[in-house]
């Protein structure tokens, strides 16, 4: 159940650029290619700002100026629309899935691409795919109309909700947009920054399907400029029910925020999610991307014009995710809008909110704390310091906090970094920090990047039971994985058997359905002790926000470590 959360105080270059390309034309001139293998179009890479990155340089040199110059600087305009690609076919319509043969071929090819990768990096790629299966399992709404539904024990649910769709937050059936929106932003960010990892593991389609599902829902929750539905379901009533989501009946309330009930944090988080989604979809589905960006702009205007915490405006239903402050969410949203539009007023807004909160911030990353993500995003865009705002200093303090154990960070005997946040979902906090580390590793010097990647690896290896811990904390993966995750749908036996507190929650048997890829909360600390008990929601619940940073960390490690792994340097 979503009980009260504590308010938080070489190889890949080859994978991206060196697969089989069309031969030179008969006249001897090199053919102009519009996409690196296997799925990313020139237009996507230009729109995402990737042509300046090293792994794209060989591809950009072959695009005849449509993506960038021969050095991959991305300075040339696209002369013509990029041709359809596999990735585009999965995006063209929310109701028209790509042909099964295409999906199978893509998956097969991507699996082969990681076959030669040694050590733990290949395991990161495997778990990356499994983790997206958990996202599919958390979807709500008309699953029968989705492009794909790979979870056979999930089907249509809550079709009478005021807004149909979205994702269940955790092991219950609440739809809580504040944590969801931040989770979607982290997921989109990972897909934008580490496309080679997604291509190599065959997870591009899964990422896009789930991110479209989430973006569609957030836009539907924004029916007018100053109206935003940030929560569906009353926690008490929802937690009184233990059963299948498909069988939960009765009306569910939709809680709405407007000019008289500000929601700067929740609406700001939605603006971040939709702005990042607009970048992800702008090449393959420009109309959808434009809708995302339009909603992101208007949500930010609403959030910044009518300031206030959503949980202060409506404290009753929001106790499960109370907000500490909203300046971080507005700064993060403005930073994403600046990346998506290049418009200076958004940069000024991001700086303003970071300056306002300069004495109130912390170095933990979660749905309730996105100061560090805002700094890392702005720094990656080349934004320098401004009065009261020094991104480099703040990032350095974040690294020191987690790597050296400052500001309350402790380490368990086996090496898990433990945030001083009450022991709830400790793996989530470490995974989020690991994601920030791999993001920062892309743009810093070699020595600091190595330290960031080494720290992230230690934490992820602990979660997977590859090093440090003696078990996996990911359902369905590795040695001695959790089998009693606190999750209603997974705990229910196949129909028509009843599913209740008596028959499922209290059952000593493992969950009948394997909730593949779900990261559990993990050891509460300070020791590494953990019990795989369904009733312990503090350590054994799962949640969308638990997996969001975890997925990004996995993708970053795959993309950034695979070249070293191919030389044997990253072998376990």
C-alpha positions in Angstrom: 0.0 0.0 0.0 1.1 3.6 -0.5 1.3 4.4 3.2 2.6 7.7 4.4 5.9 8.4 2.6 8.5 10.3 4.5 8.7 13.8 3.0 12.3 13.9 1.8 14.5 16.4 3.5 34.8 0.8 -28.2 31.6 -1.5 -28.0 28.6 0.8 -27.9 30.2 3.1 -30.4 30.2 0.1 -32.6 26.7 -0.7 -31.7 25.6 2.8 -32.6 27.6 3.5 -35.7 29.3 0.4 -37.2 26.5 -2.0 -38.1 25.9 -2.9 -41.7 25.2 0.2 -43.8 24.2 0.5 -47.5 27.2 0.2 -49.8 28.5 3.2 -51.7 26.4 4.1 -54.7 27.3 2.9 -58.2 29.0 6.2 -58.9 31.4 5.7 -56.0 30.0 8.3 -53.7 29.2 7.3 -50.1 25.5 6.9 -49.5 23.7 9.4 -47.2 22.3 7.6 -44.2 19.5 9.0 -42.1 19.7 6.7 -39.1 22.3 4.9 -37.1 21.4 1.3 -36.3 19.1 0.0 -35.3 16.4 2.6 -34.6 17.4 6.2 -34.1 16.7 8.7 -36.9 18.9 11.6 -37.8 16.0 14.0 -36.9 15.8 12.4 -33.5 19.5 12.8 -32.8 19.5 16.4 -33.9 16.4 17.2 -31.9 17.8 15.5 -28.8 21.1 17.4 -29.1 23.1 14.1 -29.5 25.0 14.9 -32.7 27.7 16.6 -30.6 28.4 13.4 -28.6 31.3 11.2 -29.5 29.3 8.0 -30.1 27.3 9.8 -32.8 30.3 11.3 -34.7 30.8 8.5 -37.2 27.1 8.4 -38.0 26.9 12.2 -38.3 29.7 12.1 -40.8 27.6 10.0 -43.1 24.5 12.1 -43.0 25.7 14.5 -45.6 24.9 17.5 -43.4 21.4 16.5 -42.4 22.3 15.8 -38.8 25.6 17.6 -38.4 29.0 18.2 -39.8 31.7 15.6 -40.1 32.7 16.2 -36.5 29.1 15.6 -35.3 28.6 19.2 -34.2 25.0 19.2 -35.3 25.2 22.6 -37.0 23.5 21.8 -40.3 19.8 21.9 -40.9 17.9 18.8 -41.8 17.2 19.0 -45.5 14.3 16.5 -45.7 12.2 14.5 -43.3 14.0 11.4 -42.0 12.6 8.1 -43.4 10.4 5.9 -41.2 12.3 3.8 -38.8 11.5 0.9 -36.5 11.1 3.3 -33.6 8.7 5.4 -35.6 6.5 2.5 -36.3 6.0 1.9 -32.6 5.0 5.5 -32.1 2.8 6.4 -35.1 -0.4 5.4 -33.4 -1.4 4.5 -29.9 -3.7 1.9 -31.2 -1.6 0.5 -34.1 1.1 -1.8 -32.8 4.1 -2.5 -35.1 4.1 -5.8 -37.0 5.0 -8.7 -34.8 7.8 -9.8 -37.2 9.5 -6.4 -36.9 9.3 -6.4 -33.1 10.8 -9.9 -33.0 13.6 -9.0 -35.4 14.5 -6.0 -33.4 14.6 -8.0 -30.1 16.7 -10.7 -31.7 19.2 -8.3 -33.1 19.5 -6.4 -29.9 20.1 -9.5 -27.9 22.9 -10.5 -30.2 24.5 -7.1 -29.8 25.0 -7.7 -26.1 26.1 -11.3 -26.4 29.7 -10.3 -26.7 29.7 -8.1 -23.6 31.4 -9.7 -20.7 30.8 -9.4 -17.0 28.1 -7.5 -15.2 27.3 -5.1 -18.0 25.4 -7.8 -19.8 23.4 -8.4 -16.7 22.6 -4.7 -16.5 21.1 -5.0 -20.0 19.1 -8.0 -19.1 17.6 -6.3 -16.0 16.9 -3.1 -18.0 14.5 -5.1 -20.1 12.9 -6.8 -17.1 12.4 -3.5 -15.4 10.2 -2.2 -18.2 8.0 -5.3 -17.7 7.2 -3.9 -14.3 6.1 -0.7 -15.9 3.7 -2.6 -18.1 2.3 -4.4 -15.1 1.6 -1.0 -13.4 -0.5 0.4 -16.3 -4.2 1.1 -15.7 -7.0 1.6 -18.1 -7.9 0.1 -21.5 -5.0 -2.3 -21.8 -6.9 -4.2 -24.5 -6.5 -1.1 -26.8 -2.8 -0.7 -26.0 -0.2 -1.4 -28.8 0.9 -4.3 -26.6 0.1 -5.9 -23.3 2.9 -8.3 -22.4 1.5 -9.0 -18.9 -1.0 -11.9 -19.4 -2.5 -11.5 -15.9 -3.4 -7.8 -16.4 -6.4 -6.5 -18.4 -8.8 -3.6 -18.6 -9.5 -1.9 -15.2 -11.0 1.2 -13.7 -12.8 2.2 -16.9 -15.2 4.3 -14.8 -12.4 6.5 -13.4 -12.9 10.3 -14.1 -9.7 10.0 -16.1 -9.0 6.5 -17.5 -5.4 5.3 -17.9 -2.1 6.2 -16.2 -0.2 4.0 -13.8 -0.8 2.6 -10.4 1.6 4.1 -8.0 2.8 1.0 -6.1 1.2 -2.2 -4.7 -2.2 -0.6 -4.5 -4.5 0.9 -7.1 -4.1 4.7 -6.4 -3.1 6.9 -9.3 -0.9 9.6 -7.8 0.4 12.1 -10.3 3.0 13.8 -8.2 5.4 10.9 -7.9 4.3 9.5 -11.3 5.3 12.7 -13.2 8.8 12.8 -11.6 9.2 9.1 -12.4 8.2 9.7 -16.1 10.7 12.5 -16.3 13.5 10.3 -15.0 12.5 7.5 -17.4 12.4 9.9 -20.4 15.7 11.4 -19.4 17.4 8.0 -19.4 16.0 7.2 -22.9 17.2 10.6 -24.2 20.7 10.4 -22.8 21.4 6.7 -23.3 19.9 5.7 -26.7 22.6 3.3 -27.5 21.8 1.2 -24.4 18.2 1.1 -25.5 19.1 0.1 -29.0 21.5 -2.6 -27.8 19.0 -4.1 -25.4 15.9 -3.9 -27.6 14.0 -1.8 -25.1 13.3 1.3 -27.3 9.7 0.2 -28.0 9.0 -0.6 -24.4 10.2 2.8 -23.3 8.2 4.7 -25.9 5.0 2.7 -25.3 5.1 3.3 -21.6 6.2 7.0 -21.8 3.4 7.7 -24.3 0.9 5.9 -22.0 2.0 8.2 -19.2 2.1 11.4 -21.2 -1.3 10.7 -22.6 -2.7 10.4 -19.1 -1.0 13.5 -17.7 -2.4 15.6 -20.6 -5.9 14.1 -20.0 -5.6 15.2 -16.4 -5.1 18.8 -17.6 -8.4 19.7 -19.1 -7.9 23.5 -19.0 -5.2 26.0 -18.3 -5.7 26.3 -14.5 -7.2 22.9 -13.8 -5.1 19.8 -13.0 -6.3 16.5 -11.7 -3.3 15.2 -9.6 -4.8 12.2 -7.8 -7.5 9.6 -8.4 -8.5 7.4 -5.6 -9.0 8.0 -1.8 -6.1 6.2 0.1 -8.2 4.9 2.9 -10.9 3.3 0.7 -8.3 2.0 -1.7 -6.1 0.4 1.0 -9.2 -1.3 2.5 -9.4 -3.4 -0.7 -7.0 -6.3 -1.5 -7.8 -7.8 -4.8 -7.4 -7.6 -8.6 -7.5 -4.1 -10.1 -9.8 -5.5 -12.8 -12.4 -6.3 -10.1 -12.3 -3.2 -8.0 -15.7 -1.6 -8.4 -17.4 1.7 -7.5 -16.7 5.3 -8.2 -13.3 6.7 -7.4 -12.8 10.4 -6.6 -10.7 12.7 -8.8 -8.9 15.4 -6.8 -8.6 18.6 -8.7 -6.3 21.6 -8.2 -7.0 25.1 -9.6 -6.2 28.8 -9.1 -7.8 28.6 -5.6 -6.0 25.4 -4.7 -2.4 25.8 -6.0 -0.3 22.8 -7.0 3.1 24.2 -8.0 4.9 21.0 -7.2 2.5 18.5 -8.8 1.8 20.7 -11.9 5.4 21.6 -12.1 6.4 17.9 -12.1 3.9 17.2 -14.9 5.4 20.0 -16.9 8.8 18.4 -16.6 7.4 15.0 -17.7 5.7 16.4 -20.7 8.6 18.7 -21.8 10.9 15.7 -21.6 8.4 13.6 -23.6 8.1 16.3 -26.2 11.9 15.9 -26.9 11.6 12.1 -27.0 8.8 12.1 -29.6 9.4 15.2 -31.6 11.0 13.4 -34.6 8.7 10.4 -35.0 5.4 12.0 -34.0 5.7 15.8 -34.1 2.0 16.3 -33.5 2.1 14.3 -30.3 5.3 16.0 -29.2 3.7 19.4 -29.9 0.7 18.5 -27.7 3.1 17.5 -24.9 5.0 20.7 -25.1 1.9 22.8 -25.2 0.6 21.2 -22.0 4.0 21.5 -20.4 4.1 25.2 -21.1 0.6 25.8 -19.8 1.1 23.6 -16.7 4.2 25.6 -15.9 2.4 28.8 -16.3 -0.3 27.6 -13.9 2.2 26.2 -11.4 4.3 29.4 -11.4 1.5 31.9 -11.4 -0.4 30.3 -8.5 2.3 29.2 -6.1 1.7 26.7 -3.3 2.2 23.1 -2.3 -0.5 20.7 -3.6 -0.5 18.8 -0.2 -1.1 22.1 1.6 -4.0 23.0 -0.7 -5.7 19.6 -0.2 -4.0 17.9 2.8 -6.7 15.2 3.2 -6.1 12.8 0.3 -2.4 13.7 -0.3 -1.0 12.4 3.0 0.5 9.5 1.2 2.9 11.8 -0.7 3.1 15.1 1.1 5.3 17.8 -0.5 8.2 19.5 1.3 8.4 22.5 -1.1 7.7 23.4 -4.7 10.7 25.5 -5.8 12.7 22.4 -6.9 9.8 21.2 -9.1 9.4 24.6 -10.7 13.2 24.9 -11.3 13.3 21.4 -12.8 10.3 22.1 -15.0 11.8 25.4 -16.2 15.1 23.6 -17.0 13.3 21.0 -19.1 11.3 23.7 -20.9 14.6 25.5 -21.6 16.0 22.4 -23.1 12.9 21.7 -25.2 12.5 25.3 -26.5 15.8 27.2 -26.0 13.8 30.1 -24.7 15.7 32.3 -22.3 12.8 33.1 -20.0 12.7 29.5 -18.9 16.4 29.6 -18.0 15.8 32.7 -16.0 12.9 31.0 -14.2 15.0 28.0 -13.4 17.7 30.2 -11.9 15.1 32.2 -10.0 13.6 29.2 -8.2 17.0 27.7 -7.5 18.2 31.0 -6.0 15.0 31.3 -3.9 15.6 27.8 -2.4 19.4 27.9 -2.0 19.2 27.6 1.8 16.4 25.0 1.7 17.8 22.3 -0.6 19.2 18.8 0.1 21.2 16.2 -1.8 18.7 13.4 -2.0 16.8 12.6 -5.2 13.2 11.5 -5.2 9.7 12.5 -6.2 9.9 15.2 -3.4 13.5 16.5 -4.2 14.7 17.3 -7.6 17.2 20.1 -6.9 20.2 17.8 -7.9 18.5 16.7 -11.2 17.9 20.4 -12.0 21.5 21.2 -11.5 22.7 18.3 -13.5 20.3 19.0 -16.4 21.3 22.7 -16.5 25.0 21.9 -16.3 24.7 19.4 -19.1 23.2 22.2 -21.2 26.3 24.4 -20.6 24.5 26.7 -18.2 27.0 28.5 -15.9 26.6 30.0 -12.5 24.3 32.9 -11.7 23.7 34.9 -8.5 23.0 32.5 -5.7 23.2 29.5 -8.1 26.4 27.5 -8.7 25.6 24.2 -10.4 29.2 22.9 -10.3 29.4 23.5 -6.5 26.1 21.8 -5.9 26.9 18.8 -8.0 30.3 18.5 -6.2 28.5 18.6 -2.9 26.0 15.9 -4.1 28.9 13.7 -5.2 30.7 14.2 -1.9 27.5 13.4 0.1 26.9 10.1 -1.5 30.5 8.9 -2.3 32.0 9.9 1.0 29.1 9.5 3.4 28.3 13.1 4.3 25.0 14.8 5.2 23.7 11.8 6.9 24.5 9.1 4.3 25.7 5.9 5.9 26.9 2.6 4.4 25.6 -0.8 5.4 28.3 -3.4 6.2 27.9 -4.8 2.7 28.1 -1.4 1.0 24.6 -0.1 0.4 24.4 3.7 0.7 21.6 4.5 3.1 19.9 7.9 3.1 18.7 9.3 6.4 15.1 9.2 5.4 13.5 6.7 7.8 14.5 3.4 6.1 11.6 3.4 3.6 12.6 2.3 0.2 16.3 2.6 0.7 17.2 1.0 -2.6 15.1 3.6 -4.4 17.2 6.4 -2.9 20.5 4.8 -3.8 19.3 3.9 -7.3 18.2 7.6 -7.9 21.7 8.7 -6.8 23.3 6.2 -9.1 21.3 7.5 -12.0 22.5 11.1 -11.2 26.0 9.7 -11.1 25.9 8.2 -14.6 24.3 11.3 -16.0 27.0 13.4 -14.6 29.7 11.0 -15.8 28.8 11.8 -19.4 29.9 15.4 -19.1 32.7 15.6 -16.5 36.4 14.8 -16.6 37.7 11.2 -16.9 38.7 10.9 -13.3 35.4 12.1 -11.8 33.5 10.0 -14.4 35.3 6.9 -13.3 34.5 7.6 -9.7 30.8 8.2 -10.5 30.5 5.0 -12.5 32.3 2.9 -9.9 30.0 4.2 -7.2 26.9 3.5 -9.3 28.1 0.0 -10.2 28.6 -0.8 -6.5 25.1 0.2 -5.7 23.5 -1.6 -8.7 25.6 -4.7 -8.1 24.3 -4.8 -4.5 20.7 -4.5 -5.8 21.2 -7.4 -8.3 23.1 -9.6 -5.9 26.2 -9.5 -8.1 28.5 -8.1 -5.5 28.1 -7.0 -1.9 24.7 -8.4 -1.1 24.1 -12.1 -1.1 20.7 -11.9 -2.9 18.8 -10.1 -5.6 16.3 -7.4 -4.7 14.7 -7.5 -8.2 11.7 -9.7 -8.6 12.3 -12.5 -11.1 16.1 -11.9 -11.4 19.2 -13.5 -10.0 19.8 -15.5 -6.8 17.1 -15.7 -4.2 14.9 -12.9 -5.5 11.9 -11.5 -3.7 8.8 -13.7 -4.1 6.4 -12.0 -1.7 6.4 -8.4 -3.0 3.7 -6.3 -1.4 1.6 -6.0 -4.6 -2.1 -6.8 -4.9 -2.4 -7.9 -8.5 0.7 -10.1 -8.3 -0.5 -11.7 -5.1 -3.8 -12.8 -6.6 -4.2 -16.4 -7.9 -5.5 -16.8 -11.4 -9.2 -16.2 -11.8 -11.8 -17.4 -10.8 -10.1 -18.1 -7.5 -10.9 -15.4 -4.9 -8.4 -12.7 -4.0 -8.8 -11.0 -0.6 -6.8 -10.1 2.4 -7.5 -13.6 3.8 -6.7 -15.6 0.7 -3.9 -13.6 -0.8 -2.4 -11.0 1.5 -2.1 -13.5 4.5 -1.0 -16.4 2.3 2.4 -17.7 3.2 2.9 -18.9 -0.4 4.9 -16.9 -3.0 3.0 -14.5 -5.2 1.2 -16.6 -7.9 2.4 -14.0 -10.6 6.0 -13.0 -11.0 6.2 -9.2 -11.0 9.2 -9.3 -13.3 11.7 -6.5 -12.9 10.2 -4.8 -9.8 12.8 -3.4 -7.4 11.6 -3.8 -3.8 12.3 -1.3 -1.0 15.1 -3.3 0.4 16.9 -3.4 3.7 15.7 -0.8 6.2 19.3 -0.3 7.6 21.6 0.1 9.2 22.4 -3.6 8.6 21.8 -5.6 5.5 19.0 -7.7 7.0 15.9 -8.1 4.9 12.9 -10.3 5.1 10.9 -11.3 2.1 7.5 -10.7 3.7 4.4 -9.5 1.9 3.0 -7.6 4.9 6.2 -5.4 5.3 5.3 -2.6 2.9 8.3 -0.5 4.2 10.9 -2.9 2.8 8.9 -5.2 0.4 6.6 -2.9 -1.5 7.3 -1.9 -5.1 6.6 1.4 -6.8 6.9 3.2 -10.1 9.3 5.7 -8.5 11.4 2.9 -7.1 12.1 1.7 -10.7 12.4 5.0 -12.5 16.0 6.0 -11.4 17.0 2.3 -11.3 16.1 2.0 -15.0 18.1 5.1 -15.8 21.1 3.9 -13.9 21.0 0.5 -15.7 20.8 2.2 -19.1 23.7 4.6 -18.3 25.9 1.8 -17.1 25.2 -0.3 -20.2 26.1 2.6 -22.5 29.0 4.0 -20.6 30.7 0.8 -19.5 30.2 -1.5 -22.5 33.3 -0.3 -24.4 35.5 -1.1 -21.4 33.7 -4.4 -20.8 34.4 -5.4 -24.4 38.1 -5.2 -23.5 37.6 -7.3 -20.4 38.1 -4.3 -18.1 34.6 -4.4 -16.7 34.3 -8.1 -16.1 33.0 -9.2 -12.8 
